[in-house]
Amino acid sequence: MIHTMSGQEQDCKLQCEKYVDGQAYQELFIPQYIAQKHFKKEWHDVKKTLFPGYLFVDTEDIGTVMEGLKKFRQYTKVLRDGELVSPITQEEQAFLSAMMDKDHIVKYSEGFLIGKTVCITQGPLRNYQGNIKNIDRHRRIAKIDVPIFGRMTPVELGFGAFARLSEEEFSELKAERIQKQEQELKNSPDQVEVLTGPFKGVRGTFLYANAEQDEWTVEIDLFGVGTKVTFRRGEIRMFSDGKQDKEISNAT
């Protein structure tokens, strides 16, 4: 990580591309996340910096990178020990890589609240529910702890909660849905039954899958409208022509 001033990450990146030998690193990037901002009477996706004050460099030649950094000062920040950079561990790198896409962006997540429990239906937060510390529904933000900088560091990620129910209300909705679903979906070739989690016992319609990422997207009618929910393959049972658990061979 190259230390810079908060808000000047992009300027620092441009200076690095100018003064640091491009053969010394594989990539320079600023991790971002997708949030939503309300303007012109609508919500719009916006990109925000995930770690303000930090620029990431993928390099095996940190010495050459350091020499380039010393050629400009206005966009770098010197630490107490006189260094301009800090390494991250392989564990920290793996955590961040799993959370971000190939462009180093954490996509927007969606879900709903059951009492004090957060239920993620779509997005990267689904894999990090245990790290969620707080939900700000008004700003559409989730605050989570991320293992970075050698400690658990709080960061903000985009999260929209489209409903909030008590545990009793959710149980009633779920029971009502299970009661109706047998007749409604019995002839559907793409019928899916959820085997675990808050949707256990509920059936929906299989939409598509990313088998490589083990993400299987199902549409469930639980709030009066079709809601897309992503599952792992082991969390669902699929039906086709009366045969249970058929693999989708052409899923992409």
N, C-alpha and C positions, 0 to 999 in steps of 0.2 A: 504494500500500500504506500502510495506517495501522499504525504501530508500537504494539504493546501488550505486555503481559506474557504469557509462555508460560502457557497454562492459563486465561487470562482473555479469550480471543478472543470468546466468546459474550457475556460481560458488557459488553465494549467495544462490540459490535454493538448491544446493547440501549440503551446510553447514546447511541450515535450516532443511533439512530432517535428518541430522545427530544429531543436537543439540536440536531441538524443539520437544517436546512430540507430537507424531503423533496423539494422542487422542484429542489434543487441537484444531485441525483444520480439515476442510473437504477437502480442496484442496489448493495446492500451484501451481501457474501458471504464465507464462510470456506471455502476449498477443503478438501475432505476426501478420504479414500480408504477403500475397503472392505478390511478385514483380517479375519483369523479368530482367535478366541480360544477356548481349550479350557476348558470348565467343564461341570459336570454330566455328565461322561463323553462329551461330544460337542463338535464344533467348531461355533461360531456366528459369523455375520457381525457385525462391529462397525464403526462409523464412527470414524475417527481424523482429527485435524487434519493436513493435508498440510504446512503451514508454521507450526509453533508460533510464536506471537508476532506474527502478521500478520493483518490484516483487509483485504480488498480492496474498493475502492469504484470504481464506474464513473461518472465524472463529467467534465463539461466546464466546471465551475465550482468549481475547487479552492479558490478564495478563500473562498467562502461555506462550504464544507466545513470549512476551517481555522478559521473564526470559531466554528463550532459545536463543534469539538474543544476549543477553549480554555475552554469552559464547564465542562468536567470534566477532572480530572487523574488520578484514581486508576487509570484503566484505559488510559491512554496512556503512551507512552514517548518521551521527548525524545532525539533523536540529538545527536551532538557538535556539529553545526552549528546546533542549536536547533530543528530541524524535527521535525514529528510524522509527516510522510508522505514517501514516496519514489515517484517515477514508475517505471513499467516500460515497456520499449520495445515497439514493435509486434511485433518478432520474438519477444520473450518471451511476449507476450500470445497470439500465434498458436500457440506451442508448447504453452502451458497449455490453450488452448481445444481443441486437437486431442486432448489426453490426457483431458480431463474430459467428462462428459456435460452435458446442459442444466442440471442441478442442481449443477454444479461439483463432482462426485464422480468420482474415478478408480475404476472398477470393479475387481473382483478378477480376476486373471489365473491361468491354469493352463498346465501344460506338463510337460516331463520333461527330464532331463539325459542327454546322450550324452557320456560322458567329462567334459571340462571345458566342453562346449558346452551352452548353454541353448536348448531348443526350445520356443517358446511356441505353444500350440495354440488358446487362447482368451483374449480380454481385450486391453486397451489396450497392454500391454507388448509385444505382437506388433510394434508399429510402432517400438519403441524398444529393440530387443535390443542395439544397439550402445552404448546408454547404461548397460547393466547392469554393475555392478562386483562385486557379491557376492550370493550366494543363501544365506539362512538357512532350511534345510528344517525345522528344529525349530520356529521361530517362524512359518513360512510367510510370509516376508518377502523381497522383493528390494530391494537397495540400488542406486539409480541416480543418475546425475548429471543435473541439470536446469538449463538456462540461465536463471537468475533472479538478481536482485539484482546484475546486471552481471558475473556470474561463473558458473562451473559449480558448482552447489550440490548436495551429497548429500542425498537424501530417501529415505524408505522407502515401498514400495508393497506391497500384498497379492499374494502369489504362492504357489501350491501346486504342488509338484513331485510328481506321483503315481507316478513311477518314476525310477530311476537305473540306467543301463546303461553298459557299456563300449562303445566303438566297434565292437568285434568282436561283442558280443551284439546290438547294434542291427542291424548288417549281416546277421547270421544271421536275425533276426526278419523283417527286410524281405524278404530273399531267399525265405524260406519263404512269406511272404504273397503275393509276386508269383507264385510257382509255383502256388499254389492258386487265386488269384483268377479266372483265366480261366474255369474251369469253374463256379465259384460264382456269378459275377456276369454271365455272358454274356447271360442273359435278363432282366436288370434294366433297366427303362426309365429309371431315374434313376442309371445308372452314371456315375461320374466318374473320370477319370484325372488324377493330379497330374503336372504338367509340370516342376516345378522345386523346389529346396530339399531338405531331408532325406527327404521322402516321395516324391521323384521316382520315377515308375514304378508307384507303389502306386495301386490303385483303391479307391473307396469308394462310398457312397450319398449322393446329394445330399439335404439336408434342407430348407433354406430359405435365403433371401438377403435382404440389405438392399442393394439396388442403389444407393441414394443414397450409402451409406457404402462401397460396393464391398467388401462382406463376404459371402462365400459359404461357408456352413457345410456340411461334409461329415462323415459318420460313417465312420470307418476302424477296422477290427478289426485291431489290431496287438499288443495286449497280452492277448488272450483275451476282451476286452470291447469294446463299441462306444465309440470315443473321438471326441468332437466336435472337429473342427479347422476353423478359419476361414482361408479363402484369399482372395486377390484374384482377380477374374475371369480375368485373364491368366495365372494360375498353374495353372488347371485346364482340362481338356477334357471336355465333357459329351457323353453318348451318349443317344439315344432312338430306339427302333425301328430300330436299325442305322445311324442317321445320326449322324455325328460333329458335335460342336460346336454342338448346338442351343441357341439362346437360350431362357431361361425367361421368357416374356413376362409371366407373372403374378406374378413374384417381388416380394416386398414386404419 
